[in-house]
Amino acid sequence: MGQLNRITQAPEMMGGKACIRGMRVTVGTVVGQVGAGHSIDEILADYPYLEREDIMQALRYAAWLAEEREVVLASA
């Protein structure tokens, strides 16, 4: 996975969800916009404080989470 220096997470912001550069824009919001069929240019027009790399990193982060596996450990 490439560097994700634009994805931030803080318990006191947006309930601890992954956000873009400490702003109140979650990765889920950005990925949801892409999933709804909006182009990157449309998202940038709707959120002028975002940059193209913010959107690309949000997508990379979401892809990484989707590939993450949960391993169930035996209880003691």
N, CA, C and O of each residue as an XYZ file, in Angstrom:
304
protein
N       0.844     -1.175      0.000
C       0.000      0.000      0.000
C       0.888      1.237      0.000
O       1.877      1.306      0.731
N       0.531      2.197     -0.815
C       1.284      3.440     -0.870
C       1.059      4.289      0.369
O       0.248      3.954      1.233
N       1.775      5.370      0.437
C       1.679      6.263      1.584
C       0.303      6.923      1.637
O      -0.232      7.350      0.614
N      -0.255      7.000      2.826
C      -1.570      7.603      3.031
C      -1.442      8.770      4.001
O      -2.074      8.772      5.057
N      -0.642      9.747      3.655
C      -0.374     10.861      4.560
C      -1.498     11.881      4.604
O      -1.424     12.830      5.385
N      -2.533     11.720      3.799
C      -3.668     12.645      3.809
C      -4.860     12.080      4.579
O      -5.860     12.772      4.773
N      -4.759     10.850      5.008
C      -5.835     10.215      5.759
C      -5.504     10.344      7.239
O      -4.455      9.890      7.696
N      -6.417     10.971      7.982
C      -6.193     11.199      9.407
C      -7.334     10.583     10.205
O      -8.436     10.372      9.699
N      -7.037     10.307     11.454
C      -8.040      9.712     12.329
C      -7.809     10.228     13.739
O      -6.709     10.113     14.280
N      -8.847     10.795     14.329
C      -8.759     11.295     15.698
C     -10.083     10.993     16.400
O     -11.149     11.253     15.842
N     -10.028     10.447     17.615
C     -11.250     10.066     18.321
C     -12.232     11.229     18.492
O     -13.443     11.013     18.518
N     -11.725     12.450     18.608
C     -12.594     13.600     18.863
C     -13.180     14.216     17.588
O     -13.967     15.160     17.666
N     -12.806     13.695     16.427
C     -13.324     14.248     15.175
C     -14.124     13.207     14.409
O     -13.617     12.124     14.115
N     -15.351     13.524     14.089
C     -16.232     12.672     13.291
C     -16.331     11.257     13.869
O     -16.405     10.275     13.130
N     -16.331     11.174     15.180
C     -16.477      9.881     15.848
C     -15.322      8.931     15.608
O     -15.483      7.717     15.729
N     -14.156      9.469     15.269
C     -12.980      8.631     15.043
C     -12.887      8.037     13.652
O     -12.002      7.226     13.379
N     -13.794      8.434     12.767
C     -13.745      7.919     11.393
C     -12.547      8.501     10.658
O     -12.058      9.577     11.002
N     -12.080      7.785      9.649
C     -10.974      8.256      8.829
C     -11.436      9.480      8.036
O     -12.473      9.452      7.373
N     -10.649     10.552      8.119
C     -10.983     11.820      7.472
C      -9.873     12.235      6.512
O      -8.792     11.649      6.482
N     -10.177     13.254      5.740
C      -9.209     13.813      4.799
C      -8.520     14.999      5.462
O      -9.169     15.988      5.802
N      -7.221     14.904      5.644
C      -6.356     15.986      6.139
C      -6.903     16.715      7.362
O      -6.784     17.936      7.459
N      -7.497     15.979      8.291
C      -7.983     16.589      9.522
C      -9.248     17.414      9.342
O      -9.687     18.077     10.281
N      -9.832     17.385      8.169
C     -11.072     18.110      7.927
C     -12.259     17.216      8.270
O     -12.101     16.011      8.469
N     -13.416     17.795      8.335
C     -14.627     17.036      8.651
C     -15.244     16.455      7.383
O     -16.450     16.549      7.157
N     -14.395     15.861      6.574
C     -14.821     15.136      5.372
C     -14.273     13.726      5.531
O     -13.059     13.523      5.545
N     -15.170     12.754      5.649
C     -14.715     11.387      5.883
C     -14.365     10.683      4.577
O     -14.831     11.047      3.498
N     -13.536      9.674      4.717
C     -13.211      8.819      3.577
C     -14.501      8.222      3.026
O     -14.668      8.121      1.811
N     -15.408      7.829      3.905
C     -16.678      7.259      3.481
C     -17.492      8.207      2.614
O     -18.140      7.778      1.660
N     -17.461      9.486      2.941
C     -18.174     10.478      2.135
C     -17.611     10.527      0.731
O     -18.357     10.521     -0.248
N     -16.296     10.574      0.635
C     -15.641     10.667     -0.675
C     -15.885      9.393     -1.482
O     -16.253      9.463     -2.655
N     -15.686      8.249     -0.869
C     -15.881      6.980     -1.567
C     -17.351      6.816     -1.968
O     -17.649      6.294     -3.043
N     -18.250      7.256     -1.115
C     -19.665      7.205     -1.448
C     -20.005      8.050     -2.665
O     -20.844      7.662     -3.478
N     -19.366      9.189     -2.793
C     -19.582     10.045     -3.960
C     -19.116      9.348     -5.241
O     -19.793      9.397     -6.268
N     -17.963      8.707     -5.165
C     -17.457      7.966     -6.333
C     -18.406      6.817     -6.653
O     -18.739      6.580     -7.814
N     -18.833      6.113     -5.622
C     -19.747      4.989     -5.813
C     -21.092      5.409     -6.388
O     -21.760      4.618     -7.054
N     -21.489      6.643     -6.133
C     -22.754      7.157     -6.661
C     -22.622      7.621     -8.109
O     -23.590      8.066     -8.727
N     -21.399      7.507     -8.636
C     -21.209      7.841    -10.041
C     -20.658      9.226    -10.305
O     -20.560      9.640    -11.460
N     -20.298      9.947     -9.266
C     -19.738     11.281     -9.456
C     -18.277     11.176     -9.892
O     -17.525     10.348     -9.380
N     -17.895     12.003    -10.818
C     -16.506     12.015    -11.283
C     -15.643     12.758    -10.262
O     -16.153     13.483     -9.407
N     -14.354     12.568    -10.368
C     -13.425     13.278     -9.482
C     -13.596     14.778     -9.652
O     -13.589     15.519     -8.669
N     -13.750     15.232    -10.889
C     -13.933     16.666    -11.130
C     -15.209     17.191    -10.485
O     -15.226     18.310     -9.973
N     -16.276     16.398    -10.501
C     -17.520     16.813     -9.848
C     -17.345     16.899     -8.332
O     -17.853     17.820     -7.692
N     -16.630     15.942     -7.773
C     -16.388     15.951     -6.323
C     -15.550     17.167     -5.949
O     -15.825     17.834     -4.951
N     -14.542     17.450     -6.739
C     -13.697     18.616     -6.463
C     -14.491     19.910     -6.568
O     -14.219     20.858     -5.832
N     -15.462     19.969     -7.463
C     -16.311     21.162     -7.585
C     -17.235     21.288     -6.373
O     -17.488     22.393     -5.894
N     -17.738     20.150     -5.878
C     -18.633     20.158     -4.717
C     -17.885     20.420     -3.416
O     -18.445     20.995     -2.483
N     -16.633     20.005     -3.350
C     -15.793     20.168     -2.161
C     -14.508     20.885     -2.585
O     -13.466     20.242     -2.714
N     -14.561     22.201     -2.804
C     -13.413     22.922     -3.364
C     -12.156     22.915     -2.491
O     -11.072     23.246     -2.971
N     -12.287     22.550     -1.240
C     -11.136     22.489     -0.338
C     -10.407     21.148     -0.437
O      -9.356     20.971      0.180
N     -10.952     20.204     -1.205
C     -10.261     18.933     -1.444
C      -9.362     19.048     -2.661
O      -9.557     19.903     -3.525
N      -8.385     18.178     -2.707
C      -7.468     18.098     -3.848
C      -7.583     16.704     -4.454
O      -8.024     15.762     -3.795
N      -7.187     16.588     -5.697
C      -7.278     15.306     -6.411
C      -6.607     14.182     -5.618
O      -7.152     13.082     -5.526
N      -5.443     14.446     -5.052
C      -4.727     13.411     -4.297
C      -5.502     12.990     -3.051
O      -5.374     11.847     -2.610
N      -6.301     13.884     -2.477
C      -7.156     13.506     -1.338
C      -8.106     12.389     -1.754
O      -8.275     11.403     -1.036
N      -8.717     12.552     -2.912
C      -9.677     11.556     -3.402
C      -8.975     10.246     -3.729
O      -9.486      9.171     -3.415
N      -7.808     10.329     -4.356
C      -7.081      9.115     -4.711
C      -6.658      8.353     -3.456
O      -6.746      7.126     -3.418
N      -6.208      9.062     -2.443
C      -5.817      8.381     -1.210
C      -7.025      7.803     -0.482
O      -6.922      6.741      0.132
N      -8.157      8.479     -0.539
C      -9.373      7.931      0.075
C      -9.744      6.610     -0.588
O     -10.134      5.658      0.088
N      -9.622      6.556     -1.904
C      -9.926      5.311     -2.625
C      -8.917      4.216     -2.297
O      -9.296      3.057     -2.131
N      -7.639      4.571     -2.203
C      -6.623      3.574     -1.842
C      -6.859      3.056     -0.422
O      -6.716      1.861     -0.164
N      -7.214      3.942      0.482
C      -7.486      3.542      1.865
C      -8.684      2.589      1.919
O      -8.640      1.568      2.605
N      -9.744      2.926      1.200
C     -10.931      2.068      1.176
C     -10.615      0.702      0.576
O     -11.100     -0.319      1.063
N      -9.807      0.682     -0.473
C      -9.420     -0.594     -1.088
C      -8.605     -1.426     -0.106
O      -8.792     -2.639     -0.011
N      -7.708     -0.782      0.620
C      -6.892     -1.488      1.615
C      -7.786     -2.078      2.708
O      -7.588     -3.222      3.120
N      -8.762     -1.307      3.176
C      -9.677     -1.825      4.200
C     -10.489     -3.003      3.689
O     -10.749     -3.949      4.432
N     -10.887     -2.952      2.438
C     -11.690     -4.029      1.861
C     -10.890     -5.329      1.762
O     -11.472     -6.413      1.791
N      -9.593     -5.233      1.648
C      -8.731     -6.410      1.544
C      -8.305     -6.948      2.902
O      -7.784     -8.059      3.001
N      -8.527     -6.158      3.947
C      -8.121     -6.577      5.289
C      -8.912     -7.812      5.709
O     -10.114     -7.907      5.461
N      -8.233     -8.742      6.339
C      -8.899     -9.971      6.796
C      -8.985     -9.967      8.301
O      -8.071     -9.512      8.989
N     -10.075    -10.469      8.801
C     -10.221    -10.652     10.229
C      -9.921    -12.106     10.559
O     -10.488    -13.019      9.958
N      -9.038    -12.311     11.506
C      -8.672    -13.655     11.910
C      -9.282    -13.903     13.287
O      -9.012    -13.165     14.235
N     -10.088    -14.926     13.389
C     -10.725    -15.277     14.665
C      -9.746    -16.133     15.454
O      -9.287    -17.172     14.981
N      -9.438    -15.687     16.650
C      -8.508    -16.437     17.496
C      -9.317    -17.297     18.468
O     -10.426    -16.947     18.871
N      -8.731    -18.411     18.819
C      -9.370    -19.297     19.806
C      -9.394    -18.573     21.148
O      -8.434    -17.895     21.516
N     -10.480    -18.721     21.861
C     -10.559    -18.089     23.178
C      -9.803    -18.943     24.192
O      -9.682    -20.159     24.045
N      -9.298    -18.268     25.226
C      -8.479    -18.962     26.225
C      -9.305    -19.786     27.167
O      -8.761    -20.430     28.064
